[in-house]
Amino acid sequence: MNNLDYIVIPAYNEANRLPGVLKRIAHLGYEHIVVVDDGSSDGTADVAREHHVKVVRHPINMGVGAATQTGIQYALDQGAEYIVTIDGDHQHLPEDIEHLLEAIRRSGHDMVIGSRFMNKENKVPNSRVLYNKIANILTFVITGIRVTDSQSGMKVLSRKFAQSSELNCNGFEFCVEMIRNASLTNHKVSEIPISVRYSKETMEKGQSLYTGFKMIGRLIRLNFYR
């Protein structure tokens, strides 16, 4: 790690789960941690400030894509060399941050995605497997890039790619938009395995059948107007 690595955490009503994530990331030695409070009503921003991290707040809930873009832009403005995104619900393990950073430095690629499906020890719920398979097919159709986990919220971006990859999608479809941006600008994408854990709370906050259909509609429009 170095002092130009930034960790971006989009968070919406994560006051109960966020402290565990922040404590672990800080314990691992990362200095630049940015929480984007996406219009939470449960004190998420206050909890983050108690852990002495940078907080950027949306006055209203704008969506995980918008929160991620806000965090990425803040990191770029501060001079970040590499930007890691990680969920605030403790679904991802902070220990995988270093694995992502090692992979992007070693490969010279512009985005490395943390794949839940490359780690056979992960117990991913069937609904998540189904949503991701559909999204992976759409991702290939739209971008020409094959990935195993198009919907992963944990990834690392190089500064060069982040500067050229402004996100316009506010919802979960931002993950596919980011891969599409890489394809359009000839930036290299790869994946490595990461660990993931699911709980009742993380299942409630993720994608549902309704949000999945909304995402598909937005992705079709995104591809049509590119």
N, C-alpha and C positions, 0 to 999 in steps of 0.2 A: 504494500500500500504506500501511497505518498500523499502529500498534502494537497494534491489537485484531484483526488478522487472524491466525488460527491455522491451521497446516498439520498435519493428522492423517494419520499413515502406519501403517496396520495391517501388521504384518510377522510372517511365520512362516518361520523358517529362511532368512533373507535376508542373512546375514552377508557373502556375496561381492558381492551386487549393491547393497546398501543404501548403502555409502559414496559411490558415484557420485551417487546421488539426493540424499543429504544435502549433499554438497559443492556441487552445483549450486543447490539451494534456498538454501543459506546465501550463495552468491555473488550470488544475485539480490536479497539484502537482507532476507529474511524472518527475523524474530527468534524467533518463537514456533513451534517445530517440535516436534511430539509424536510419538514412536514408541511404538506399542503392541506390545510383544513378546508374541505369542500362544503362549506356552509353547514357544518355540524350543529346540532342543537343539544349535545350532551356534554359540552365542555372539553371536547377533544383538543382545541387549541390551548386551553389552560393547562391541561395535562402535559402536553408537549413542552410548553414553556417551563414547567417544573423540572423537566429533564435537561434544560439548558441547550435546547436545539433551536435552530432557526425555524420560525413559523411564518408561513405565508397563508393568508386566509381569503377565501372567496366569501363574499357577503351572502350568497345564495348557493344552493346546490347546483352545480353545473355539469357534473358527470366526471367519471374517472379519467376519461381522455383529456378533458379540459384541465383537471387537476394535475395530471402528468405533464402536460405541456407547460403549465405554469411553473412547475418545479424544475423542468429541464431548462427553461429560459432563465430562471433565477441562477441555476448552476452555471450556465454559460456566461451570464453577466459577471459572475464571480471568478471566471477564468478556469472553470473545470476542464480537466483533460479527459477524464472518463466519468460517465454518469451511470450509476446503477439505480434501477427502479425496483422497489420491493413493496409488497402489500403490507398494510398496517394491521392486519387481523391475525398475525402470527401463523398464517398458513405456510409461509416460506421460512426456511431456516437461515438466519443471518450468516451462519458459517459458510454458506454457499456464495456469499459475496466475493470472498477472496478467490474462489474457484473461477468465477466469471471474469474477474480482473486478470487472473493469470492466463486464462484462455484468450482473451482479446489481445493482451500484450504479446503472447507467444505467436498467435496466428497472424496478427496484423489485420484482422478483419475489422469491420466497422460496427457490427452489431452481433453480439453473442446472446442467444436466447437460452434461458434456463428451462429445460424440458422436463416436465413431470413424467412423461411417458417413456423416456430413455432410461429411467431408473425403475427397474422391475420390482424393487422392494416397496415402492409407493402403492398404497391402497387407495386408488382413485375411484370415487363413486361412479356407478354405471351412467348416471345422467351426465356427469362431466365428460366421460369418455365419448358419449354420443354427440354432445354439443361440439366437442373439440374435433371429432372426425368430420362433421359437416363443415365446420369452419376451416379445417385444413384443406378440404376439397375446394371450397370457395377461394381460399388464399392462393392455391395453385392456379386456378382459373384466372384470377385477377392479376396475379403477380408473376406467374411462371416459376415461382420458387417453392420447392417442397420442404415442408417442415413437419415435425411431429407434434409441436405444441404451439400453434398459432395464437392461442389465447393466454399464453403465459404472461403474468404481470411482472415476472422477475427477469431482467435482462440488463445488459450493459451496452452503452453506446460510446463510440469515440466522439470527441469534440467535432471533428470534421463532419461526421454524419449528422450529429444532432443539430448542427448549424444549418444543414440543408433539408431538414426533415420536420418542418412545421406541421403540427397536427391540426386538422380541421374537424375531426370527428370527436364529439364529446363523450360518447358512450363506450361500451366494451369493444366496439369495432375499431377503436384506435389502434389496437394491436395489429390488425391486418393492414390498416392504413400505413403503419410504420414500415411493415415489410414491403408494401407497395412502393413507398417512397424510396426504399433501398433499391428496389428493382429499377425504378425510373431513373435513378441517378448513378446506377452501376456501382453501388456500394456492396461489399461482401457481407453475407449473413451466414452464421453457423449456429450450432446448438451444442450444449453439453448437458449431461444429466444433473438434476437437482433433486433434493428431497422435499416432500410436501406432507402436510398433515391436515386432516379435515376434522371438523367438529360440527356440532349442531349449529353453532353461531356462524361459522364460515359458510356452511351450506345455505343458510338463510340469506346471506349477503351476496352470493354469487349469481350467476346467470340462471334464469328460469326459462321455461318454454316460451313465455311471452317475450322476455327480453331477447331470447334467441331469434325469434321471428323478426323482431324489430331490427336486430343487428343485421340479419340477412338482407332486409329491405334497404337498409342504409348502405350496405356493401355493394349491392347491385347498382344503386344510384351513383355511388362513388366511382365504380368502374365505368358506368355509362358516360359520366361527365369528365373523365380524365383527359 
